[in-house]
Amino acid sequence: MPVSRSELLRRLRRHLPPDAVVEDRESQRPFECDALTLYRELPLLVVLPETVDQVQTILRECHALGVPVVARGSGTGLCAGSMPHPEGVLLGLSRLDRILEIDPLARTARVQPGVSNLAISGAAAAHGLHYAPDPSSQIACSIGGNVAENSGGVHCLKYGLTVHNLLSLELLTVEGERLTVGTQGLESPGYDLLALLTGSEGLLGIVVEATVRLLPCPETAQVVMAGFGSVSAAGDAVGAVIAAGIIPAGLEMMDQLAIQAAEDFAAAGYPRDAAALLLCEVDGTREEVAEHSERVAALFRELGATSVAVSRDEAERALLWKGRKSAFPAVGRLAPDYYCMDGTIPRGQVSRVLGEISRLSDEYGLAVANVFHAGDGNLHPLILYDASDPEQIHKAEAFGARILELSVAVGGCITGEHGVGLEKLQQMPSQFTEAELLQLEEIKHAFDPHLTLNPGKGVPILRRCQEYRALPARHRHE
Amino acid sequence: MSDQGDALVEAVVSARQEGRGLYVTAGGSKRNLAGRECNAAPLDVSGHTGIVDYHPGELVLTARAGTPLAELEKILEQHGQALPFEPPGFDGKATIGGTLACNLSGPARPWAGSVRDLVLGVQLINGRGELLNFGGQVMKNVAGYDVSRLQAGALGTLGILTRISLKVLPRPEQSLSLAYDLALPEALVTMNRRAGEPAPLSGACWVAGRLYLRLSGSPGAVAHSAGRWGGERLEDDAAVWASLRELTHPFFDGPEPLWRFSVNPTAPMPGDWGPMLVDWCGAQRWLRGAQDPARLQAVAAQAGGHVCLFRGGDRSGEVRQPADPVSRRLQLRLKQAFDPDGILNPGRLYSWL
């Protein structure tokens, strides 16, 4: 039986400062969705604790009352992973935003979950160090959210994902008990709970502190840009760089619509007539970068690039990246809304997959621009649509679902870095068998027996049929 | 090369029906390493072998769990690639399954990651006798919980690994090692300072009063950093690192207990209790001899980590630092989630698991 809002409010008010509880509907509105705005919901209450003790108290009270808890960082997620639960508490962790310690010799930073990704690198810069994972939203996104989603970015191929750059977490269980996961060394004594928790989308526990690894800032970096007459030629060029034994710091591909939109937006000097564009960043010592950028440029020319340019200084490098980094908003100007997909595919399948997406684009009558982390096979098709037209919403979702199923069919997965959240719950059975989904469900039960942490997200609950089957139409409150 | 997956599933199903435990074994190279002794009936998976898939251009290799590492290394070498985490091969006996189950990695671990960091997907048989696939053959995959990495260091207590996909990388073009005569406290500071510089560092250890640093990468970068750092250049540096990777350095000889500390790489430690060898830029420290486990555990905790009786000594008792009550409860529930009847490698990780 749902708990009365007033009882919950009375209990939480006892422990929290007045401005840490948001109860009126209008003030709750900014928390109704993450960056995937198709899915919206208002919670019973929004709470914004300032201390770990307060978070612990909130969890204990909610546990005692059986109230669902949905954690939220900066709300930049792209899978409705932090969409509130209508009968639950939205636990906003943005006020836990202190960098607690930087240890330059051990090369670590100990931070609270609300600290932004970029702020960590900012604080480490004085020591010549940085935090490597760099999702596009890094100015705003929080490290707690990065842990929940196992966020990537454009530098993953060389420097890894969030899971590769974490040393330990302070975790609160659903019961509000505190636990240190991981160590200051490199190995866990028992089960590697750090690996299990990273990317668990707030379903297994609440992260209240993280210790991350810092890496030396590379001495220098250069970007080689090349235009190609076809997607398959660009795909071959990506394979050739890898085969030459070079691991680029970043290797990105854009298709023609994405190139044109980005060029209109950023004037980065992209070749508008190219069918595909590659941006290949090499970093390291000066000698290494000079060697590698020359070899990459030569490889691109050999493989039929229609244009090749190498950044000559930091300003040029920044400009070449500006186009790529603004690709999402740039494409966003082409239509009222866009829907960003996130499959991963084996690199060798890119030509086939983009061909099939183009065919689906005709079938659904919706344009699509493709941005591809080509180095690690993570594809972001951006489907253009108009959210004021219910039929277009429906078509965009159906189109997106087909892309995810296609990704699985060619040997990939439904999400590379954005997470399952609410959005991709229905595609989980295309990647996992029922026995596999039940195994995932058993893991959920091990940490959260009453299914109150972020219920209805991440992993479909088959056995108990308690799945919170939210559909966007039902959950819009306009 | 053969696929014995069906037979292994049957073995688990019948063991479960009969309420029998199973001790998973293949090359036998880690029987007396890393975990407690396990008295359950052996289930030999060494016949479940073969490389299933290898695409050098994708940097991904998939093999059945009983495949010897040596076989993987051989095919990788033909394509100029390698297992970047430098796992011990133990005279050709080590398999990829055992390597993941024990999470064993060599000197490159702080920079290249461990097998835990490089694993992309696994197929396993859980304690219910179900053959399950998690992760995949792509570098980025966040659908579902990361069951693949959870297997690293679980010592086969959550599932019998049957197939593993790994990220592989190009071999470094060149390697060069530098040596310095330094006492441990100074060596720890020096190696960690070097690790904070933009240089292609790929190994940092301290053995018998000497600090060794290894540089790996493009010839220009290696030469440049070596020029700046000075020290004695080693003619044949491969032997030093291989002796750490394979535990064949004379330090590891003999039957005395071998303790492994996993700690903050910069943490100072008492130096008066026996021979010590430091690897992983300070994060892994080996100690020999009969010791008081409680004292070692207190020191390890103080240094931000834990200690394991890695080899030798009494392997019927606990060999790991005790887990706190919350961690213990979660680990036990996790074990039950995969293996409700406790038939997979019972007691291998902890006596209570």
Interface residues (C-beta under 8 A of the other chain):
Chain A: D103 P104 L105 A106 R107 H127 G128 L129 E149 N150 G152 C156 L157 G160 L161 V163 H164 T173 E177 R178 L179 V181 T183 Q184 G185 L186 E187 S188 P189 G190 Y191 D192 L193 A195 L196 T198 G199 S200 L204 P216 C217 P218 E219 G239 I242 A243 G245 I246 I247 G284 T285 R286 E287 E288 A290 E291 H292 T344 I345 P346 R347 G348 H373 D376 G377 N378 G411 G412 C413 I414 T415 G416 E417 H418 G419 V420 K424 M428 Q431 F432 T433 A435 E436 Q439 L440 E442 I443 H445 A446 F447 G458 V459
Chain B: H55 P56 G57 E58 L59 V60 G80 N103 R109 P110 G113 S114 R116 D117 N126 E130 L132 N133 F134 G136 Q137 V138 M139 K140 N141 V142 A143 G144 Y145 D146 V147 R149 L150 A152 G153 A154 L158 L169 P170 R171 E173 V189 N192 R193 A195 G196 E197 P198 A199 P200 G217 S218 P219 G220 A221 A223 H224 S225 F261 S262 V263 N264 P265 T266 A267 W280 A283 Q284 A303 G304 G305 H306 C308 R320 Q321 A323 D324 V326 S327 L330 Q331 R333 L334 Q336 A337 F338 L349 Y350 L353
